[in-house]
């Protein structure tokens, strides 16, 4: 690394007090005061090529009494001792496997970096926290070219959005017990279609994950969708399992999307009802369930409401009546998102499998391994960073270019 040009010019005459130099100044970023260059300071930086010594000028502001080295920002040096490339490599290891495994095996074997487990943790969480702040400020990362949206049975391009949540075990200060937190996983994605000969890019997906409030997550996910051509798709589709707040979330932030309730989640209510009505007759229970699910898929949710209302309940127990009432209430509340015959005829997806898989890939695969407990700050940062790492190609690289800038 090269040091910056000398920030002072030589005086025409010698000045013993200033050592023969007229010292330069810069604007203090804290108070906009006049910060004077007072010395040259050295700093050791761990890079992928080994330790490097960097010489840079140190400025001091007499107004707010703060010091700064502007060259650090130019070189992309943060508060840790790593070069931007080394910090990125440490973060890549940190989002893929445990901090201990990253420290003791991955980094040493792949690039010879010898760093402690706690250092890997701090560097990874710093990058995640910085990402969280940039996303909240309205930043998006990666190319802004529209996805090659797949076409449905009617030749319309279809864009998908989905949202779910998964629990992350937490630990308080000094190992104290703490309640788990629910991390949201939102995604905008392209999918295969049997009605389109083109094969979509398997990386046509953008993820967001973390301990979001739903309004903030909606704003950020909408920005991600706009960046990949959501508004250019002829058909917009939003799929969820109908969890608390999710329908309102999709209605507010994706108002033009066709909202679909996950077929398999709806079927679970029919499973519970069949188990209550036929607890000791597996053959009858299986046949009845298959008939109901077939009816749901080929006639829709309203047909199930009519069927449930017509059932004879004379000899039912109180538990069976309660199970029936619960099932009926569910289908009455959600039948407007259960027009499965229409969805299937158009060739649209009717399951939330992609986002359920994303919960496992983005969150569980890293944060829910055996015995893991997290601080709220650390798990939130890693969720953000891992979502970016698994998103569309170019997002990760773009972030690190801006992170180092």
N, C-alpha and C positions, 0 to 999 in steps of 0.2 A: 504494500500500500504506500502511496506517495503522500507526503505531507502537503498541506495547502501552501500557496505562495506566501511569502513573508508579508504580513498585514501592516507593514510600516515602510516608510521611505527614509533614506538617509538625509540628515540635515546638511545644509551647505556648510555649516560651521559645527565644530565640535561642541558637544554639550555634556559635560561630565556627569551632571545629575541624571541625564537620560541615557548615558552610555553611548552617545553619538547618534541616537535614533529618535525620530519623532514618531511616537507610537500611534497606531490606528485605533479606531473604535468601531462598534457595531450597535445596532438597535437591540435593546434588551427585549426579549419576547414576553417577559412578564409584565413590565411596567412601561415599556416604550422609552425608557431612559437611555442615556448614553453609557454603554458598557465599554470600558477601556481594556485593551490587551495588556496584560501585566506579566505574562510569562509563557514559556513553552513547556508543556507537560507531556509526559510519556504515559502510554497505556498499553498493556499487553492484551492481545486478542487471540482467542483460539479460533483458528481457521481450519478448513479441510486439508490445508498443506502444512499444518503445524502452528506453533505459537508465532505470532508476529508482534513486533513492537511498533506502535504508531506514535509519532510525534505530532502534536497539534497545539494550536494556540489557545490559551486560556484567557477569557475576558471576565472582568468583574464590573458589576453595576453598583455604583455608590448610592444610587437612589433607593433600590430595594435590597441591596447587599446580597445579591445572588451572583453566582458564577456560572459560566457556560463555556462549552467548547463547540462552536458551530460546525466544526469539521466532523464531529461525531454523526450529526444528522446527514451530512453529505455522504458519508461512508456507510450509512445505514446501521450505525452502532447504537444499541439500546443500553439499558442499565445492566444487562448481563454481559459476560465477557466474550461473547461469540460474534463472529462475522455473520452477515446476513445469510450466506450459504450454509454455514455450520448450524445456525439457529433453525433454518428450514429443515435440515437433515435430522436434527434432534427432534423437532416437532413431528416429522413424518414417522419416526420410530415411536414417539410418544402416543400418537393417535392409533397406532396399529396393535400395539401390545403393551403389557404392563410396564410401568416405569422401571421396575427392577430388571425385567428381561431386556428392555431397551439399553439400560446402562451396562449390564454385565455381559450381554451377548451380542445383541444386534449391532450397536454402534461400534463396538470394539472389533467385531469380525468384519463388518462391511467397509468401514472407513477409518479405523484406528483411533476414533475419538474415545478418550478415557474421561468419562464424566460420571458423577455420582447419580444415584437414583433421585435424590432430591433436586439436583440440577435439571435433570430431564423433566421432572414434574414442573418446576418453576418456569422453564423455558416454554414448555408446551402450553401451560395455563396462561402465560403472558401473551402468547400468540392468539389463543382463543379469546382472551379478554379484549385484546385489540380488535379482533374481528367483530366481536359483539358490538363494540362501540361504533365501528365503521358502518355496520349494517343498520344500526339505529339512526345514524346520520343520513341514511339514504343511499349508501354505496351499494353497487352490485359488481360482481366480478365475472370475468369470462367474456366470450364473444357475445355480441348482441344480435347475431343472425338468428332468424326464426328456425325452429325445428322443422324437419320435413314431416309434418303431421300426416299420419296414416289416414286413409279414406275409409268410410263406412260403406254399407251396402247401397247407399244412394249416392255415392261418389263425393260426399262431403268430407273435408278434412276435420279431424277430431282431436281436440286437446283435452287432457285430463288433469284434474287436480284432486288431491286427497289429503286427509289429515287424521291422525290418531295420536294416542298418548300411551306411554309405558312408564312403569315405576322404576325409580333408581334409589337404591338403598343409601341412606345418609348416616353420617357420624358427626357428632358435635365436637366441640373443642376438647382436647385431651382424651379422646376416645369415648366421650359421653354419648349415651344413647340419644338418637334423634329419629323423628318420623321420616319416612321416605317421601320423595318428591316425584311428581309426575312430569316427565319430559315430553313435550310435544314433538312430533315429527310431521312436518308438512312437505309435500312434494308436488311439483309440476312435471308432468312426464308425457312421453310419447309411448305408444304401445303397438304390438303386432296386430295386424288385421288380416283376416282370411280373404278380405275383399280388395286388398291392395298387394300387387306383386312386388312392390319395393320393400326391401328389408330396412327397418329403421335402425339408426345408429343405437347400439345398446347403451351408450352413454347419454342418451337424450333424456336427461333427468336433472332436476335441481332440487336439492334438499335444504331444509332449514330445521334446526333442532335446538332445543334448550328449554329453560324454565320461563317460557313466555307468558305474558298476559295475552289473551286471545286478540284483542284489538291491535296490539302491536305486531303480533305474528301475522295478522291479516294484511296489514300495510306492507310488511316486508315480503310476504309471499306474493302479493299482487305485483310488487316491483319485479320480483324474479320472473313471474309469468309474463309481464310485459317485455322483459328483456329477451325472451325466447319466442316471441311472436304469438302469444296467447290471443291477442285481439284480432289477429289475422286468420285464425282458425274459423272455419264456417260453422262448426258445432263445438260448443264448450260443455264439458261433462264434469260434474263434481260427485265423487263417491265417498261415502262415509258409513260408519256403523250406527249412526244415529245417537252417539254419545251426547252427554250433557253439553249444550252450548255449540255443538258442531254445526247443526243445521243453520242456526242464526249466523254463525261465522261465515258459512258458505253463501248464505243469502245476501249478507251485507257486502262482502268483499268480492264475490263472483256472481253478481246478480243475473247475468245473462246465461249462466250455466244451467244445464239440465241436472237437477239434483236426484241422485239415485241412492237408495238404501241398499247396503250390502245384502245380497240374496241369502247368503249363508247365515248371517246374523239373524235375519228374519225367520229363517227356518228353525233356528234354535228354540224359538218360542213354541213352534209346533211340536218339536221334540219333547219339550217339558210337558206340554199338554197331553201328548200321547202316553208318556210315562205315568202321568197321574191317572188317566182314564183306564189304562190297561196294564197295571203293574205286574200282573202274574201271567199275562198272555203275550209272550214275545212275538209269536207268529202274527197274531192279530195286530199288535202294536206296530210291527215293522210294515205290514201291508197298509195299514191306515196312514202311517206317516208318509210312505211313498206316494200314496194317493193325494194327500194334502199338498206335498211339495210339488208334485206334477201340476196340480191345479194352480198353485201359486205362480209357478213359472209360466204357464201357458194361458192363464186367465187373469192373473194379477191379484193385487191385494184386496180390492173391493170384493172380488169373488170369495175370498177367504172370510171377509167380514160377514157376508150373507150366509155362508156355510156355518160359521160359528153361531150366528144368531138363530139358526134353524135346528140346532142340535136339541135332542130331547134330554132334559136334565132332571126328570122326576126322581130317579133312584140314585142320584149322585150324592156323595158325601160332601161335607162342608169344605174339605181340602180340594176336592175335584171342582166344586163350584168356584172356589177362589182362584184356582189355576186357570179355569176357563175365563173368568172375568179379567184376569191379568192379560191373558193372550188376546182377548177381544179388544180390550182397551188399547193395547199396543198396535194392533192392526188398524183400528179406527184412527189413531193419531198419526200413523205413518203411511196410510194407504196411498196418499198422493205421490209418494216416492217409490211405489211398487208396481208401476205399469210395465212389468217385465216382458210381456208379449211384445210391446212396442220396442223396448230396448233391444231385445233379441233380434227382432225383425230388421232393425237398423244396423245390427252387427256391433253394438256397443258392449263394453264390459259391464257386468252386473255384480262383480265381487270386489271387495277392498283388499284382495290379496297383495297387491303391490305395496300398499302402505303398511300392512301388517308385516310383510317381509322387510320393509325399510326400518321398522322399529327394531327388528332383530339385528339387521345389518349395521345400522347407524349407531344405535344405542347399546343394545344387549351384547353385541359382539365385542365391545370394548369395556363398557361400564358395569356389566352385570355378570362378570366372571366369578368363579367360586370364591367366596369369602370377601369380596370387595365391598368396601364402605367408602363413601366420598364426603368431602365437604361440599356445601352448596356452591361455593365459588368455583371450586375445581371441577365438579361435574358439569356445571353449566358451561364453563369455558371449553371443556373437552367435547361436549355435545355440539357446540357451535363449530369447532374446528373439524371434527370428524364429518359433520354434514357437508362442509365445504370440500373436504378431501375426497369424498365419494361422489360428488356432483360431477356435472358435465366437464369434459376435458377442457383445460384452460382456466377454469375458475381458480384452482389452487395456485397456479403459476402467476396469474394476474394479481391475486391477493398479495403474494410475497414480493412482487415488484412494487406494489404500493406500500406494503409494510416496511420495506427497506428504504423507501423514498423519503 
